[in-house]
């Protein structure tokens, strides 16, 4: 799977699993150079697709907090965002 559009269509879990497989294969160190370059390229595209999906999910997550007896929604801030 090397087409970026196809990777963006994969569910997050499948893209992450494929990325883990690519990394594992590359870490073995016995992959021929041309294949390693192709796998690296695929891995970068998968990492980008996974990151986009995570960013989208973060934007959708909200905290429901009670303030002065009333409930209101606030955006979820990760530890990185809070700094």
Number of C-alpha atoms within 10 A of each C-alpha: 10 13 10 14 11 11 21 17 10 14 12 18 10 13 20 18 12 18 21 15 14 19 14 11 14 18 11 8 10 9 13 9 10 9 11 17 13 12 21 16 14 20 22 15 20 29 18 15 22 22 14 14 14 13 10 11 10 14 11 10 13 13 11 12 12 10 8 6 7 7 10 11 11 11 12 15 14 9 7 6 7 7 6
